[in-house]
């Protein structure tokens, strides 16, 4: 919206941000019709997600296991092999390689692509992940956050 305020065209905004032109049009139109409140995240439309955020996080954690520690002889981060292992373990009802590929591709950080990372295997992973993912979904202990409540995430960046 700042670029629109600088009187830039939709095409130029799309080029500068790497967004599709239609995406720029949609969001600029929403802002024009409803102002800043129109930019707030909306609830996901359609049927409920088949895989919960915690389920996806656990599956990504499995992708981070060293291949030698995995039940099968899969290579780290390989979606067909990872999907087969998830299905064999009964971790998910039925997950396809394309779903696993999509989950892994969506992450900014891809520790399964490197051999020099450290991955902590916490027995309380599910409970801790659920709390964090609930906050991302703007709920705390099952209660939706009010409009004037915010979630702030801070990292020490100790490895820099």
GUSEDO-614080 format. One record per residue (C-alpha): residue in one letter; x, y, z; residue number from 1. Coordinates in steps of 0.02 Angstrom, whole numbers, plus 32768, in hexadecimal, padded with zeros to 4 digits. Example, Ala and Ser with C-alpha at 12.3 -4.5 7.8 and 13.67 -1.06 7.14 Angstrom:
<rs>
   res      u      v      w     n
     A   8267   7F1F   8186     1
     S   82AC   7FCB   8165     2
</rs>
This chain:
<rs>
   res      u      v      w     n
     X   8000   8000   8000     1
     X   8093   8073   801D     2
     X   80C8   8060   7F69     3
     X   8016   808A   7F33     4
     X   801F   8125   7FA0     5
     X   80BE   8153   7F42     6
     X   8050   8151   7EA5     7
     X   80A0   80B7   7E59     8
     X   803D   8052   7DDB     9
     X   7FFF   7FA2   7E02    10
     X   8077   7F5E   7D7E    11
     X   810C   7FB6   7DCE    12
     X   80DA   7F7D   7E7D    13
     X   80CA   7ECA   7E3E    14
     X   8175   7ED4   7DEC    15
     X   81CA   7F22   7E85    16
     X   817E   7EA8   7F02    17
     X   817F   7E0A   7E99    18
     X   80C3   7DF7   7EAF    19
     X   804A   7DC9   7E25    20
     X   7FF1   7E5F   7DD9    21
     X   7F47   7E16   7E0A    22
     X   7F7F   7E09   7EC0    23
     X   7FB0   7EC1   7EC1    24
     X   7F08   7EF0   7E74    25
     X   7EA6   7E8A   7EF4    26
     X   7EFF   7ED3   7F8C    27
     X   7EFF   7F84   7F49    28
     X   7E44   7F74   7F27    29
     X   7E23   7F32   7FD6    30
     X   7E80   7FC5   8020    31
     X   7E23   8041   7FB1    32
     X   7D7B   7FF9   7FE8    33
     X   7D9B   7FDC   80A1    34
     X   7E3A   8033   80D7    35
     X   7EB6   7FE3   814F    36
     X   7E36   7F6E   81A2    37
     X   7E17   7F1D   80F8    38
     X   7ECC   7EDF   80F7    39
     X   7EB5   7E74   8193    40
     X   7EC8   7DB8   817C    41
     X   7E25   7D5F   815B    42
     X   7DF8   7CB3   819A    43
     X   7E21   7C28   811F    44
     X   7D8F   7C07   80AA    45
     X   7D52   7B5D   8072    46
     X   7D55   7AB8   80CC    47
     X   7DC2   7AA2   8166    48
     X   7E79   7A7F   8144    49
     X   7E9D   79C4   813A    50
     X   7F43   79D7   8194    51
     X   7F50   7A46   822F    52
     X   7FE3   7ABE   8241    53
     X   8027   7A4F   82CE    54
     X   801D   79B5   825D    55
     X   807C   7A10   81D3    56
     X   80FF   7A4C   8251    57
     X   8118   7999   8290    58
     X   812A   795C   81DD    59
     X   81AC   79E2   81BB    60
     X   8208   79AC   8259    61
     X   8210   78FC   8210    62
     X   8259   7946   8170    63
     X   82E5   798E   81DC    64
     X   8318   78E5   8220    65
     X   83BC   78A7   81DF    66
     X   839D   781C   815F    67
     X   83FD   77A0   81CC    68
     X   8381   77C0   825B    69
     X   82E8   77A9   81ED    70
     X   8286   7706   81ED    71
     X   829D   76F4   8131    72
     X   8339   7710   80CA    73
     X   82FB   77B6   8086    74
     X   8361   784D   8058    75
     X   8346   78EB   80BF    76
     X   82BC   795B   807D    77
     X   8284   78E5   7FF0    78
     X   81C7   78F7   7FE5    79
     X   8196   784D   7F9A    80
     X   8200   77F0   8019    81
     X   81C7   7860   80A8    82
     X   810F   784B   8077    83
     X   8125   778E   8073    84
     X   8175   7790   811F    85
     X   80EC   7800   8167    86
     X   8066   778C   8121    87
     X   80C2   76EF   815E    88
     X   80D2   7737   820D    89
     X   8018   7762   820E    90
     X   8047   7815   8238    91
     X   7FC7   7857   81BD    92
     X   7F2A   780D   8171    93
     X   7F75   7813   80C3    94
     X   7FEE   7895   8085    95
     X   8029   78A7   7FD2    96
     X   80D9   78D2   7F9B    97
     X   8094   7973   7F4F    98
     X   804D   79AA   7FF8    99
     X   80F4   7988   804C   100
     X   814F   79E4   7FC0   101
     X   80DB   7A79   7FD6   102
     X   80F7   7A7E   8094   103
     X   81B4   7A76   8080   104
     X   81B6   7AF7   7FF4   105
     X   814F   7B74   805A   106
     X   81D1   7B86   80E4   107
     X   8252   7C10   80DA   108
     X   82CF   7BA8   813D   109
     X   82F7   7AFD   80F4   110
     X   8366   7AA2   8171   111
     X   834B   79FB   8119   112
     X   83B3   7A3E   8087   113
     X   8451   7A4D   80EF   114
     X   84BC   79D2   814E   115
     X   8501   7A4A   81D0   116
     X   8462   7A79   822D   117
     X   842C   7A49   82DB   118
     X   837C   7A0C   82FA   119
     X   833E   79F7   83AC   120
     X   82C6   7967   83C4   121
     X   8259   79A4   8453   122
     X   81DD   7928   849D   123
     X   8167   79BB   84BF   124
     X   8170   79F8   840B   125
     X   80B5   79E4   83EA   126
     X   807E   7A49   8483   127
     X   80FD   7AD3   8463   128
     X   80D8   7ADC   83A9   129
     X   801C   7AE2   83CC   130
     X   8031   7B7C   843B   131
     X   8098   7BD8   83B9   132
     X   8028   7BA8   8327   133
     X   7F8C   7BDB   838A   134
     X   7FDA   7C87   83A3   135
     X   7FFD   7C92   82E8   136
     X   7F44   7C6B   82CF   137
     X   7F1D   7CF8   834B   138
     X   7EDA   7C8B   83D8   139
     X   7F1B   7C73   848A   140
     X   7EDE   7BE0   84F3   141
     X   7E4E   7BC9   847A   142
     X   7E14   7C7F   8484   143
     X   7E24   7CEF   83EA   144
     X   7E93   7D88   8404   145
     X   7E3D   7E32   8402   146
     X   7E63   7EAF   8378   147
     X   7ED1   7F13   83F1   148
     X   7F3B   7E7C   8422   149
     X   7FD8   7E51   83C0   150
     X   8053   7DC2   83B2   151
     X   810B   7DF4   83AD   152
     X   8195   7D78   8387   153
     X   8249   7D9E   83B5   154
     X   82E4   7D35   8393   155
     X   8390   7D53   83DC   156
     X   83E9   7D1D   833B   157
     X   8474   7CD0   83A1   158
     X   84CD   7C86   830B   159
     X   84F1   7D2E   82B8   160
</rs>
